[in-house]
């Protein structure tokens, strides 16, 4: 069988699709069972990295809106969505201060729900940006995303 460039790209893409979940699963399994410190480092690093990405994207949003660059707004929205996806299943460090199991579970659930709400708003911004609706995208950012940062930090950050 003769491989063309197109069939080679398709084969490589399929290989990536098959191996990526396996690699993720292997790395995830490798981090389990190493004790509380390894788990805490994983959670802190993962969540910390996600939050740093979100903060950086907030600044990038401002620049993109100033320039009315809807392609950049859409891309920043996607970048933030990825960070939210990475962080929403992590446990905020502040949860470790809660000794009551039920209260701690509610706290973590509230954190995840707030990030899901953020994710929805980011999807709305992306849709508005793709449709060229700069005013609508900016309104969602100003009225939903920006205030969520302040309330989220007040409740979930150390």
Secondary structure per residue as TSV (DSSP state, phi and psi in degrees):
chain	resnum	aa	ss	phi	psi
A	1	X	-	360.0	130.7
A	2	X	-	-89.3	126.5
A	3	X	-	-91.9	126.1
A	4	X	-	-94.6	170.5
A	5	X	H	-59.0	-41.4
A	6	X	H	-64.3	-45.1
A	7	X	H	-69.1	-30.5
A	8	X	H	-66.0	-43.2
A	9	X	H	-62.9	-41.3
A	10	X	H	-63.3	-42.9
A	11	X	H	-63.9	-41.7
A	12	X	H	-66.2	-39.8
A	13	X	H	-64.5	-43.2
A	14	X	H	-63.5	-41.1
A	15	X	H	-62.3	-40.3
A	16	X	H	-65.3	-41.1
A	17	X	H	-64.2	-35.0
A	18	X	H	-77.7	-41.9
A	19	X	H	-83.5	-27.0
A	20	X	H	-59.1	-49.1
A	21	X	H	-63.5	-33.9
A	22	X	H	-66.6	-41.5
A	23	X	H	-66.2	-41.6
A	24	X	H	-61.8	-46.7
A	25	X	H	-61.1	-41.9
A	26	X	H	-64.8	-41.4
A	27	X	H	-69.4	-35.3
A	28	X	H	-68.0	-44.0
A	29	X	H	-65.4	-34.6
A	30	X	H	-66.8	-24.6
A	31	X	H	-86.2	-10.9
A	32	X	T	-86.7	150.4
A	33	X	T	78.5	15.2
A	34	X	S	-101.6	10.2
A	35	X	-	98.8	169.7
A	36	X	H	-65.4	-37.3
A	37	X	H	-63.2	-43.2
A	38	X	H	-64.2	-40.7
A	39	X	H	-66.2	-42.7
A	40	X	H	-63.8	-41.7
A	41	X	H	-62.5	-41.1
A	42	X	H	-61.1	-48.3
A	43	X	H	-64.9	-45.7
A	44	X	H	-63.6	-47.4
A	45	X	H	-63.8	-44.7
A	46	X	H	-64.2	-47.8
A	47	X	H	-69.5	-41.6
A	48	X	H	-61.0	-44.6
A	49	X	H	-62.9	-42.0
A	50	X	H	-63.3	-42.9
A	51	X	H	-68.0	-36.5
A	52	X	H	-63.9	-40.4
A	53	X	H	-62.6	-44.2
A	54	X	H	-60.8	-43.3
A	55	X	H	-62.1	-43.9
A	56	X	H	-62.9	-39.0
A	57	X	H	-67.7	-33.0
A	58	X	H	-59.4	-40.7
A	59	X	H	-67.7	-41.1
A	60	X	H	-64.9	-34.9
A	61	X	H	-59.0	-46.4
A	62	X	H	-55.8	-46.0
A	63	X	H	-65.4	-42.8
A	64	X	H	-64.7	-39.4
A	65	X	H	-67.9	-39.7
A	66	X	H	-58.9	-40.6
A	67	X	T	-86.0	-2.5
A	68	X	T	52.1	40.8
A	69	X	-	-95.9	92.2
A	70	X	H	-69.7	-25.9
A	71	X	H	-66.0	-41.2
A	72	X	H	-68.7	-39.3
A	73	X	H	-60.3	-45.1
A	74	X	H	-62.2	-41.8
A	75	X	H	-67.8	-41.3
A	76	X	H	-63.8	-39.3
A	77	X	H	-59.7	-44.2
A	78	X	H	-63.9	-42.3
A	79	X	H	-61.8	-40.2
A	80	X	H	-68.3	-38.7
A	81	X	H	-59.3	-40.5
A	82	X	H	-63.3	-41.6
A	83	X	H	-67.0	-39.8
A	84	X	H	-63.2	-43.6
A	85	X	H	-59.5	-39.7
A	86	X	H	-71.3	-32.2
A	87	X	H	-96.3	-21.3
A	88	X	T	-69.8	-18.9
A	89	X	T	-99.0	3.2
A	90	X	S	-84.2	168.2
A	91	X	-	-109.2	122.9
A	92	X	-	-62.4	143.1
A	93	X	G	-57.2	-36.3
A	94	X	G	-59.1	-24.1
A	95	X	G	-64.6	-26.5
A	96	X	G	-67.7	-16.8
A	97	X	G	-79.6	-11.6
A	98	X	-	-94.4	118.4
A	99	X	-	-88.5	-29.7
A	100	X	S	-73.7	122.6
A	101	X	H	-60.4	-42.0
A	102	X	H	-66.7	-44.5
A	103	X	H	-63.4	-40.0
A	104	X	H	-64.4	-43.6
A	105	X	H	-62.3	-40.8
A	106	X	H	-64.9	-39.8
A	107	X	H	-61.5	-47.4
A	108	X	H	-65.5	-40.3
A	109	X	H	-62.8	-42.1
A	110	X	H	-61.2	-40.6
A	111	X	H	-59.9	-48.3
A	112	X	H	-64.1	-42.3
A	113	X	H	-63.7	-37.9
A	114	X	H	-65.2	-39.1
A	115	X	H	-69.5	-32.1
A	116	X	H	-65.6	-40.7
A	117	X	H	-62.2	-41.9
A	118	X	H	-60.3	-44.4
A	119	X	H	-59.4	-42.1
A	120	X	H	-61.7	-44.0
A	121	X	H	-63.0	-38.4
A	122	X	H	-66.6	-36.3
A	123	X	H	-64.8	-40.1
A	124	X	H	-63.9	-39.5
A	125	X	H	-63.9	-44.3
A	126	X	H	-59.4	-46.1
A	127	X	H	-60.3	-45.8
A	128	X	H	-61.7	-42.4
A	129	X	H	-64.4	-42.7
A	130	X	H	-64.2	-30.5
A	131	X	T	-86.3	1.1
A	132	X	T	74.9	21.3
A	133	X	-	-96.4	78.5
A	134	X	H	-61.7	-43.4
A	135	X	H	-63.9	-41.2
A	136	X	H	-65.8	-43.1
A	137	X	H	-62.1	-45.0
A	138	X	H	-65.2	-38.9
A	139	X	H	-61.5	-44.0
A	140	X	H	-62.3	-42.3
A	141	X	I	-61.7	-48.7
A	142	X	I	-69.6	-38.7
A	143	X	I	-93.6	-20.7
A	144	X	I	-116.9	-52.2
A	145	X	I	-73.6	-51.1
A	146	X	H	-59.2	-47.7
A	147	X	H	-63.9	-30.7
A	148	X	H	-64.8	-32.4
A	149	X	H	-62.3	-47.3
A	150	X	H	-64.8	-47.4
A	151	X	H	-67.9	-37.0
A	152	X	H	-64.9	-44.5
A	153	X	H	-65.4	-39.4
A	154	X	H	-62.4	-36.2
A	155	X	H	-92.4	-37.5
A	156	X	H	-111.1	-12.3
A	157	X	-	-96.7	148.4
A	158	X	-	-59.1	360.0
